[in-house]
Structures are given as structure tokens and as C-alpha cells.
Amino acid sequence: MFTSIKSRLRASYILLLVLLVVISGLSISRLQSLNTHLEDIVEEKAALVELSSELNIQAESLASRLLLLFVLEERNQRIDIYKEIDQRNARMDAILNEMNDLVTSEEDQTLVAALSAQKTAYQAELQSTVEAIEFGEQSDAKMQMAGPTRQALRTFLDQANRLSERQSSMMSERQQAALYETDSAIIIAVVTSLIAILAGIIMSILITHSIVTPLNQVITLLANVAKGDLSQKANIKAKGEFAALVSSVESMRIGLVEVIKRIETSAQTVVSSTENMGETVNQVHASSHTQDSMANEIEGSVNGLTEDIRSMASHVSISRNQAQTAHELAQKGSSIISATSKDIISVASYIDETSHAVEKLNEDAAEVAEFVTNIRNIAEQTNLLALNASIEAARAGESGRGFAVVADEVRNLANNTANVTESIDKIITSISAQALKVSQEMEHGQEKMRQGVEQIDSVVEPLSQLEHDSAESLESLDNLNQLAQHQAEEAEQIANRVRDIVTTTQENNIAAKTLATLSDDLTGAANATQSATSTFRLP
């Protein structure tokens, strides 16, 4: 039934779990019973004892207040005592009602009912004593107090004490029962725990023995396999998981035997193959070395060609840039010369116009000179007339003195006019001379400008030809530059292909060296494999 480790462990765990559940159930039931007893003690018995004590105190207080009624003579003071007595009677009624609610047994209910009846009788006797005090004789009141009232009080206190003692006794019994149940629960829990521990120890010993014994046998078998002894079969009696383990170990041993036999056969084949491969690898290595040298030489030549093509492309690019600059300069020079020619023509036109203006100025100056000559003649005639007028005024005497003054002023004005016209004549003569000189200089300048325009026109045609030729040279250099760049790209691609060939050759050389190393390693590994497999002892 319990042949497998799983079933044995499961059974032991279930047994331990059952024991733990039993221990927990017993502990919980005992604790619940103990809790019930404690609640009963606290809620019922202790409350009853407390209420009984308070009831005794209230009854004795009533008796003491009743004695005060014999001492107090004022009615108002006794009224306060009566009020207090009524309050205490009400409190005693409330206590009896609470006690009646708390008791559960019939005997306790009988005692509480008897105590209530006795309290009623006590209150009746107390009322009789009060009436004797208020309405009767003092001696009758004292006799009532010392007789029936005191006897009723004593009976009430005795019954209250008996009830209190009964509740105290019952509370003690309940405490003893709770302690007994606690001790019983502890003993049961200890015994059950000991049984669970003992059962766990026994089951652990049995299960460990059933696991360790076949496990040690399997470990011994695996240790022999680890040492290389594959000749021993697994003769182990086991059940469950260990039977499967033993079967797997035996299958592993048989598989190792087959693998080792195959490894020995393969190692022998590898040794013979690597010996043949070693010669081929050496030949490939030598060919790769020669190919590597040739590829390096080709790479050097192609690199030199590429550099030459790059240099040519660089020079062509520089020539193209210079031709571009010359073309631009020719265009700029042609534009500047054309603009200069236009400006010179414009200046020549302005000079021609200015020459005409100077000639017109010279003609105007001649006319002004004629006007000045006429003004001078008029001034001279005016001077003669003024002189004649002065002579005539002198002849007239006093009557011609005013006219003589006027004649003098006119003469002075004529002299001034003559002087001014002489100055104007000089200025006009100078202007005419300068205008003539300017006209001559302008004619000379116009001749120089015409010569300059002719020379510029002679320069424009070669510059235009230069511009046309430079444009054709620039176009040729552009074509040559594109061709050089294309050749440089082609050379770069050839160089890249040669580099790839060199890289591939170097990689082949490295691969040949690696293959030679691997061949040696493989030969060593095959020999080591043969040596390792020879250590196994096969059946």
C-alpha cells in the first residue's frame, strides 16, 4: 500500500495533521468551557455578591437613619430623614429586582423571593415606627423600634447574608471547577502532544530507513560509474520512486557503455582523418601565403594608381576653378569696359553740351559788354551835362546854388557809373577769355574722349573673344573634371575590390592557420579521447 515515498510522506503528514486537529479541538472545547464558567462567575455570582453586600449596607443605613428620628425634635429635620429613607427603600427595591433578574436556579429564586417578602415586612414595621414617632408616644415608638422593627431588620439581614454566603460558596465551587477543567485540558494537551511527537519520531525513523537504504545503494552504484566501472549491473530491490530511479541508473549505465564504444570508434576515425587533413591544410596554408603576397602587391599598385588619378582629378578641379575665375573676370571686365564706354560717351555728350553753353555764355558776355559800353557812353554824356549844369548854376549865382548841388551829385553818379561799368567791362573781358579757354579745353577733351572710346572699342572685341574662349575652356574642363572624378570613383571601387580580395586572402590565410591549429587540436583531442575511454571498464 505504502510503496512510494509520496504515499508514505502523505500518510505521515495526514496522521500528524489529525493529531494536531485533535489537540486543537480539545484545547478549544476546554477553553470554551472555561470561558463559560468564568462568564458565569463574573456576570452572575460576583454581581449577586456585590448586590447582597449593597443590600445589607442599605438596610443598616435605614436603621441608623431611624435612630436619628428619636434624636431630632424639629419636624423639618425629620422630613429630610424621611426623604432619605424613601430613597434607600427605592434603591433596595431596585437591588432586589436586579438580583431576581440575575438568578437562574430555583433555589436562588426562592431565596430572593423570601428576601423581598422580608424586606416588605421590614418596611411595614419601619412605617409603624415612623407613625409612632410622629403621631404616638415616644415610649411606644421606642418599644416598636426595639421590638418588631429590630427583629424584622435582623431577619432581613440574616436572609441577605445567607444569600451572599450562598453566592460566594457557589462562586468558589465554579472557580474550583474551572481550575479542574484547566488542569484537565493541560494534561490532555500534553498527553496528545507526546503521542504526536512519538508517532512523528517513529514514522520519521521508518520513512528515513525506507528512503536512505536504497538511496545509499544507488549512490554506491553511481560512485562506481563515476570511477569508470561500467561492468556492474544495478541489482537493487526497491519499490516506487526508487525502482524508477534504479531503472534509470541502469539505463544510463547501458547507454554510457554504448556511447563510450562509439566514442572509441569515432576517435580512431578522427585520428586517421586528421592526419590526412593536416597535409592538405599545410598545402592550403602555403597557397594562401603566396596568394596573400600577390594580393598585397596588387593592392599597392592599385593604391598608387588611385592616388595618381586622385591627383589628376585634383589638378583638373583646380584648373577648372581657375578657368571659371578667368571666365568670370572676362565677363566682369567686358561688363566694366562696356559700362565705362557708355559713361565716357555720356561724359562726352555732357562736355559737348557744356561747350555749347560756354559759347552761349561768351555770346551773352559780348552782348553785356555792348550794354556796358552804352552805359559808359551815357555816363560820360551825363557827366558832361552835369558839368554844363554846374557851369550854368555858377553863372546863376545864389539862385542856381541848389541846382549846382544837384549837378554835382549827378556828376558824381555818372563818375561812379563809369567806374562800375569799367569794372564790369573788365569782368566781362575776363569771363570771355575764360569761356574761350574752356571752350578750347572742352574741344581738346572731346578729342581725347573720342580716342578713349575708340581704344575701349578695340579692347571690347578681344575681351568678348576671351570670354567666349574661356567659356569653351570651362566647358572642356568641366567634362574633363567629370571624367577625372568618374575615373577616380572607378579607381576607388577597384581599390575597394582589391582590398576585399586582400582581406579575403588574409582571412583565408588566418582560416588556414586556424584550421591547422584545429587539426592539431582535434588530433590531440582524439588521442585524449582514446586515452580517456581506455580508462572505462566495459562488460
ABEGO torsion letter per residue (X at the ends): XBABAAAAAAAAAAAAAAAAAAAAAAAAAAAAAAAAAAAAAAAAAAAAAAAAAAAAAAAAAAAAAAAAAAABABAAAAAAAAAAAAAAAAAAAAAAAAAAAABABAAAAAAAAAAAAAAAAAAAAAAAAAAAAAABBAAAAAAAAABAAAAAAAAAAAAAAAAAAAAAAAAAAAAAAAAAAAAAAAAAAAAAAAAAAAAAAAAAAAAAAAAAAAAAAAAAAAAAAAAGBAABBBBBBBBEAAAAAAAAAAAAAAAAAAAAAAAAAAAAAAAAAAAAAAAAAAAAAAAAAAAAAAAAAAAAAAAAAAAAAAAAAAAAAAAAAAAAAAAAAAAAAAAAAAAAAAAAAAAAAAAAAAAAAAAAAAAAAAAAAAAAAAAAAAAAAAAAAAAAAAAAAAAAEAAAAAAAAAAAAAAAAAAAAAAAAAAAAAAAAAAAAAAAAAAAAAAAAAAAAAAAAAAAAAAAAAAAAAAAAAAAAAAAAAAAAAAAAAAAAAAAAAAAAAAAAAAAAAAAAAAAAAAAAAAAAAAAAAAAAAAAAAABBBX
